[in-house]
């Protein structure tokens, strides 16, 4: 059996750890794992990689956040969601009350995910904390590129943000270039994402591209008659008029990086604990068997 697993870091199998649900699926089905995920994988990358997979008996798809921006020239994608976009989308005033903002479940959910990475409590305080951080970052997509390089060199993100705001993006590029060999690529990528936000980016356009990729993935799987498991994220990511016509839909597996089974990458390549990987494996076996037999599990 050829199994493809698509999506963000929860679908990662870089180190092929024995406790990974992917390794367990490989052993259980004596399968070929023909694809695995990448960091911040966008919906457009999922579509791109899915169509490139020549032999595929089962597709497991952890659908992406609409904020992830496809970077086809790189091995990962980036997060385009910064404060400018949040302010416009949720009409956040300069003198905002975080307790009032916390009443908006969508905004609360977005900032909670970001704040969780910095161990900030899941309450109104984390909205203020996260917005204050985001207010200092001129371009979140470009910052993802910078952070991807510097996080391996024990450089605090706050130091990078301070340098960026005091001396500009060129100073940040110079810092990045001190730690990499491919200096021209990273410098040009930072410039490209900076100009993309200035001239080519629009939140509504990003959502339209996301929805278009989502629909194409569903239709492609249906046309190819490939058994599929669609692991969905937050409900507000998907327009209510989009309905999956292929495979089986699951609403729980994507939560394992955020619930009690999160590992925060201290020992797990996919951000899920050993116990969590075991639970994911067992559930996926049921879902794969159901998808292949055309049954539907609620």
C-alpha positions as CSV (number, residue, x, y, z in Angstrom):
1,X,0.0,0.0,0.0
2,X,1.2,3.5,-0.9
3,X,0.2,6.0,1.8
4,X,0.7,9.8,1.4
5,X,0.5,12.1,4.4
6,X,0.1,15.8,3.6
7,X,0.1,18.9,5.7
8,X,2.1,20.9,8.3
9,X,4.5,19.7,11.0
10,X,2.0,17.2,12.5
11,X,2.6,15.3,9.3
12,X,6.4,15.5,9.6
13,X,8.5,12.3,9.5
14,X,11.9,13.8,9.0
15,X,13.6,11.6,11.7
16,X,11.3,8.6,11.2
17,X,11.0,8.0,15.0
18,X,9.8,4.5,16.0
19,X,6.9,6.0,18.1
20,X,5.6,8.2,15.3
21,X,2.1,7.3,14.1
22,X,3.6,7.4,10.5
23,X,6.2,4.7,11.4
24,X,3.4,2.7,13.0
25,X,1.2,3.0,9.9
26,X,4.1,1.9,7.8
27,X,4.7,-1.2,9.8
28,X,1.0,-2.0,10.3
29,X,0.2,-2.0,6.6
30,X,3.7,-2.9,5.3
31,X,3.3,0.4,3.4
32,X,5.4,2.7,1.4
33,X,5.1,6.2,2.8
34,X,5.2,8.2,-0.4
35,X,4.9,11.7,1.0
36,X,5.0,13.5,4.4
37,X,4.4,17.0,5.5
38,X,6.5,20.2,5.9
39,X,6.7,23.1,8.3
40,X,3.8,25.6,7.9
41,X,2.5,23.8,4.9
42,X,0.0,25.8,2.9
43,X,-3.1,24.4,1.3
44,X,-1.6,25.3,-2.1
45,X,1.5,23.2,-1.3
46,X,-0.8,20.3,-0.3
47,X,-2.5,20.5,-3.7
48,X,0.8,20.9,-5.5
49,X,2.4,17.8,-3.8
50,X,-0.7,15.7,-4.0
51,X,-0.9,16.1,-7.8
52,X,2.8,15.2,-8.1
53,X,2.4,11.9,-6.2
54,X,2.2,9.2,-8.8
55,X,1.3,6.2,-6.8
56,X,-1.2,6.7,-4.0
57,X,-3.6,4.3,-2.4
58,X,-4.6,6.4,0.6
59,X,-4.2,10.1,1.3
60,X,-4.2,11.5,4.8
61,X,-4.5,15.3,4.7
62,X,-4.0,17.6,7.6
63,X,-5.6,20.7,6.0
64,X,-3.6,23.9,6.4
65,X,-4.4,27.3,8.0
66,X,-5.5,29.9,5.5
67,X,-2.7,32.1,6.8
68,X,0.0,29.9,5.4
69,X,1.6,31.3,2.2
70,X,3.0,29.0,-0.4
71,X,6.7,29.4,-1.1
72,X,7.4,26.9,-4.0
73,X,11.1,27.8,-4.1
74,X,11.6,26.7,-0.4
75,X,11.1,23.4,1.5
76,X,8.5,25.1,3.8
77,X,5.9,27.8,3.8
78,X,5.4,30.9,5.9
79,X,2.7,32.5,8.1
80,X,1.3,35.6,6.5
81,X,-0.9,36.6,9.4
82,X,0.4,39.7,11.2
83,X,-1.1,42.5,13.2
84,X,-2.0,44.7,10.2
85,X,-4.2,41.9,8.9
86,X,-5.8,41.2,12.3
87,X,-6.5,44.9,12.9
88,X,-8.3,45.1,9.5
89,X,-10.1,41.8,9.8
90,X,-11.4,42.4,13.4
91,X,-11.5,46.2,13.3
92,X,-9.2,46.5,16.4
93,X,-9.0,50.1,17.7
94,X,-5.7,51.6,19.0
95,X,-7.1,51.7,22.6
96,X,-8.5,48.2,22.5
97,X,-9.8,46.4,25.6
98,X,-8.4,42.9,25.6
99,X,-11.4,41.6,27.5
100,X,-13.8,42.8,24.8
101,X,-11.6,41.3,22.1
102,X,-11.6,38.0,24.0
103,X,-15.4,37.8,23.3
104,X,-14.6,37.1,19.7
105,X,-14.0,33.4,19.5
106,X,-12.2,33.5,16.2
107,X,-9.7,36.2,17.3
108,X,-9.2,34.4,20.6
109,X,-8.5,31.1,18.8
110,X,-6.0,32.7,16.5
111,X,-4.0,34.5,19.2
112,X,-4.2,31.5,21.5
113,X,-2.3,29.3,19.1
114,X,0.4,31.9,18.7
115,X,0.6,32.6,22.4
116,X,0.8,28.8,23.2
117,X,4.2,28.7,21.6
118,X,5.4,31.1,24.3
119,X,3.5,29.6,27.3
120,X,1.2,32.5,27.6
121,X,-2.1,31.8,29.5
122,X,-5.2,31.2,27.3
123,X,-7.2,34.2,28.4
124,X,-7.7,37.9,27.6
125,X,-4.1,38.6,28.7
126,X,-2.6,36.6,25.9
127,X,-4.5,38.7,23.3
128,X,-2.8,41.8,24.6
129,X,0.6,40.0,24.8
130,X,0.3,38.6,21.3
131,X,-0.9,41.8,19.7
132,X,1.9,43.7,21.4
133,X,4.4,41.2,19.9
134,X,2.8,41.3,16.5
135,X,2.8,45.1,16.6
136,X,6.6,45.0,16.7
137,X,7.0,42.7,13.6
138,X,6.7,44.6,10.4
139,X,6.2,41.5,8.2
140,X,5.3,38.1,9.7
141,X,6.1,36.1,6.6
142,X,9.6,37.6,6.3
143,X,10.1,37.1,10.1
144,X,9.3,33.4,9.6
145,X,12.3,33.2,7.2
146,X,14.6,35.0,9.7
147,X,13.4,32.9,12.6
148,X,13.9,29.7,10.7
149,X,17.6,30.5,10.4
150,X,18.3,32.1,13.7
151,X,16.4,29.8,16.0
152,X,19.2,27.2,15.6
153,X,21.8,29.8,16.8
154,X,20.5,30.7,20.2
155,X,19.4,34.2,19.1
156,X,16.3,35.5,21.0
157,X,13.5,36.5,18.7
158,X,13.0,39.7,20.7
159,X,16.6,40.8,19.9
160,X,15.8,40.3,16.2
161,X,12.6,42.3,16.4
162,X,14.4,45.1,18.2
163,X,17.2,45.2,15.6
164,X,14.6,45.2,12.8
165,X,12.7,48.2,14.2
166,X,15.8,50.2,15.2
167,X,18.0,49.6,12.1
168,X,15.7,48.2,9.5
169,X,15.4,45.0,7.4
170,X,18.9,45.3,5.9
171,X,20.4,44.9,9.4
172,X,18.3,41.8,9.9
173,X,19.4,40.3,6.6
174,X,23.1,41.0,7.5
175,X,22.5,39.1,10.8
176,X,20.9,36.1,8.9
177,X,23.8,36.0,6.4
178,X,26.3,35.6,9.3
179,X,24.8,32.1,9.9
180,X,24.1,30.6,6.5
181,X,26.0,29.7,3.3
182,X,23.2,30.4,0.9
183,X,23.2,34.1,1.5
184,X,21.7,35.3,-1.8
185,X,18.7,33.0,-1.6
186,X,17.7,34.1,1.9
187,X,18.3,37.8,1.3
188,X,16.2,37.6,-1.9
189,X,13.4,35.6,-0.2
190,X,13.1,38.2,2.6
191,X,13.0,41.0,0.0
192,X,10.4,39.0,-2.0
193,X,8.1,38.5,1.0
194,X,8.5,42.2,2.0
195,X,7.5,43.3,-1.5
196,X,4.7,40.7,-1.7
197,X,3.0,42.2,1.3
198,X,3.4,45.7,0.0
199,X,2.1,45.1,-3.5
200,X,0.6,41.7,-4.0
201,X,-1.0,40.6,-0.7
202,X,-4.6,41.0,0.3
203,X,-6.3,38.9,3.0
204,X,-9.4,38.3,0.9
205,X,-7.2,37.2,-2.0
206,X,-5.3,34.8,0.3
207,X,-8.6,33.3,1.5
208,X,-9.8,32.9,-2.1
209,X,-6.6,31.1,-3.1
210,X,-6.9,28.9,0.0
211,X,-10.5,28.0,-0.7
212,X,-9.7,27.3,-4.3
213,X,-6.9,24.9,-3.4
214,X,-9.2,23.2,-0.8
215,X,-11.9,22.6,-3.4
216,X,-9.4,21.3,-6.0
217,X,-7.9,18.8,-3.5
218,X,-11.4,17.4,-2.8
219,X,-12.3,17.2,-6.5
220,X,-9.0,15.7,-7.5
221,X,-9.3,12.9,-4.9
222,X,-12.9,12.3,-5.9
223,X,-12.0,12.1,-9.6
224,X,-9.0,9.8,-9.0
225,X,-11.1,7.7,-6.6
226,X,-8.4,7.8,-4.0
227,X,-9.5,6.9,-0.4
228,X,-8.8,9.9,1.8
229,X,-9.0,11.2,5.4
230,X,-9.5,14.9,5.7
231,X,-8.2,16.1,9.0
232,X,-9.7,19.5,9.5
233,X,-8.5,22.4,11.7
234,X,-10.6,25.3,13.1
235,X,-14.2,25.5,11.8
236,X,-13.8,29.2,10.7
237,X,-11.1,28.3,8.2
238,X,-13.6,26.8,5.8
239,X,-16.5,28.6,4.1
240,X,-19.8,27.1,5.1
241,X,-20.7,26.5,1.4
242,X,-17.6,24.2,1.0
243,X,-18.6,20.5,1.5
244,X,-16.2,17.6,1.1
245,X,-17.3,15.1,-1.4
246,X,-14.3,12.7,-1.1
247,X,-13.2,10.5,1.7
248,X,-13.9,10.8,5.5
249,X,-13.7,13.9,7.6
250,X,-12.1,14.0,11.0
251,X,-12.2,16.9,13.4
252,X,-10.0,15.6,16.3
253,X,-6.6,14.6,14.9
254,X,-5.4,18.1,14.0
255,X,-5.8,19.1,17.7
256,X,-3.1,16.8,19.0
257,X,-0.4,19.5,18.7
258,X,-2.4,21.8,20.9
259,X,-4.2,19.5,23.5
260,X,-2.7,17.4,26.4
261,X,-0.7,15.4,23.9
262,X,1.5,18.2,22.7
263,X,5.2,17.7,22.9
264,X,6.4,21.1,21.7
265,X,9.2,19.3,19.7
266,X,11.3,18.5,22.7
267,X,11.6,14.9,21.7
268,X,9.0,14.4,19.0
269,X,9.5,15.4,15.3
270,X,5.8,16.0,14.8
271,X,5.1,17.9,18.0
272,X,2.9,15.2,19.5
273,X,3.9,13.1,22.5
274,X,4.6,9.3,22.4
275,X,1.1,8.6,23.9
276,X,-0.5,11.0,21.5
277,X,1.2,9.3,18.5
278,X,-0.2,5.9,19.7
279,X,-3.7,7.3,19.9
280,X,-3.4,8.9,16.5
281,X,-2.1,5.7,15.0
282,X,-5.1,3.7,16.3
283,X,-7.6,6.2,15.1
284,X,-6.0,6.4,11.7
285,X,-6.1,2.7,11.3
286,X,-9.9,2.8,11.8
287,X,-10.3,5.8,9.5
288,X,-8.1,4.2,6.7
289,X,-10.0,1.0,6.9
290,X,-13.3,2.8,6.7
291,X,-12.2,5.1,3.8
292,X,-11.0,2.0,1.8
293,X,-14.3,0.2,2.5
294,X,-16.4,3.4,1.8
295,X,-17.8,3.3,5.3
296,X,-18.3,6.6,7.2
297,X,-17.3,7.1,10.8
298,X,-19.0,9.8,12.7
